[in-house]
Amino acid sequence: MAATEDHGRDTSTAATSKLHLFDTPLVEHHEFDEGSETNGLSPDRTDSLQDTPQLKRHEEPTLLEIFLDLFFAANYEVFGENHHVTNHARFQAYVGYFCLLWLTWFIVALYDVRFVTDSIFARAMRAVQLGVLVGFTVITPKFDTTDQEAQTMRTTSIILSVSRFSLSAEYFCTLWSLRRFKTVRTPLLIQGSLHVVSAAILLGIAFIFQEDEHSYAFMAWYFVAGFEALASLLLSNVSPTFGLTETHLMKRLTLMTVMILGASICEVAKSVVTIVKNPDAWDSRTIGLVTAAIATIYFIFLVYFDWIRSGYHLQPLRLQIWTALHFPFNLALVLLLQAVQQYVIWGKLVGQFNKALDIAYPLDDPSIINNSTTSASVAAALNHSVADFLGNYPASIEGTWDTINEAIRNVSEVPDSFWPEFRRLDALGSSLTDLQKSLDGLTGDAKAALTTIMTSATTLAVTMANALFGSFGVKVDSEIIKKNPNAPKAVKGGGFQFQVQEAAWNLYRLAFAYGYISCGCAIILMVLLTLVARKRRYTAWQIARLIIISALGLGVGLTATLWFNDDRFEDFLARSWVLPTITIVWAVILIITHINGQGTQRCASYFEKRFQHSQVFMAREKFSRERNVEK
């Protein structure tokens, strides 16, 4: 009976018994035969015991559950690698995919923590769920609810339907196993029927999607999955058998959070590989970015687990709220970690981008601009520098060299007589911005020549930057071509190159915005999680600490409002503080977490005692003076 003590919690070692076709979630020897445990109990009490089954409970997730969680993490990682967020539509698809994946995993996890068994049938049903996760991987490359592909949308509906049919079969099998217990019949019947209805709806949606037609029927995926998850969670209030308090659900959710963090480390490692494949990889900027990324993930891990040390079992209402909060928390965490990966790449790109600008505008170099300068010599110097740059960062965009050759040819056609005038203008400053100011003081041929130089330099800088972005995996030209197949033909004046450049920077802007917003949301949601999970009363310092951390989260989220101020926004993105700022915030949260406030209390107590002693001393002095006066 040692294996069934502690309210049926399974503490025995792995059994070596034969694997059966079906197994019951009931604790072994759960019988109330005449002359056994019912002796001395009233008939009503005996009936109550017989109507409430004692189920097997596990302190830790089983290997089968962990294996399913690993599939989830692998799925999320594959999707993040193949479905880069390049615009708002793909961002929506990314969020939608994760929501479907998480909710599907969650309703399966709810069954596992309540009724998990090890039998041939249970393993077969888990194989089906693993197949569902493989199906999620299959739809990854073409999953886009904005630009819909009918076959992908149908496949998604069928995959979701199969998952629900499999889950309903498990609930009905459990219902048959526990059919003699009246208190669980109705909840199990409701739960199984819920999944049957959901499966039927999802299967029906598959026939709505048609080729070359956009349908909003996909919204039903989220409504159905969300309703299933919420209803399954609330059913825990109907019957003690469905209760989650004595289960290991909290450990499943924390394990999933750890796997999300682990998958993000893999993504950061891939970003590092992308960086080191290119020249000038390891410099102080790269080391700082990688350190900041890994430190951010580690700090999040430490803060998360430091805040749930109070235990893994909560009261029913607290547990339900804590569980429900994990959905938006995991979503915010996924978006934050996706942004961190982007910040590593873009932090390096910003540094290399400045080199492209220097090459495109070498006209402050005395070896190029001197008394013997001609347009042909300047064009030759530009051609040599650009060729060296593209040798390190090969261009992948169609028509790149045509655009470059046109820009260099325009420079070569500038009259040689202009270069002495240019040397005089260059004394005002060597940047394109400074030259722009010089245009106001020029007229005629000089103004036209300077305009040509500025336009050519800008075109070269943009073209080289696009090659640089492509080498670091930032490829947005396909999205532009998809919308406008004739766009690559806009070679003259670098029209297509400028479109690609704008789309690439928009990607960075978007990553900044959702990264900072999700960071703020993750911090605030983590505060809510610790408020729900805490079992003891808060001290004044602990309340102040949570207020400070919440303010930090709010501040980080509001930083994204830089989006609405173009000048400050561009200035902040051009600096190397986008990622370190987030790292510092999490470091501060970690430090504040381990400041217990006792030092402050000791100081307050010390000054209070000093104040009291001074008051006593002053009273004694006053009394002594009064006595002296009387004498």
Order of alpha helices (4+ residues) and beta strands (2+ residues): alpha-beta-alpha-beta-alpha-alpha-alpha-alpha-alpha-alpha-alpha-alpha-alpha-alpha-alpha-alpha-alpha-alpha-alpha-alpha-alpha-alpha-alpha-alpha
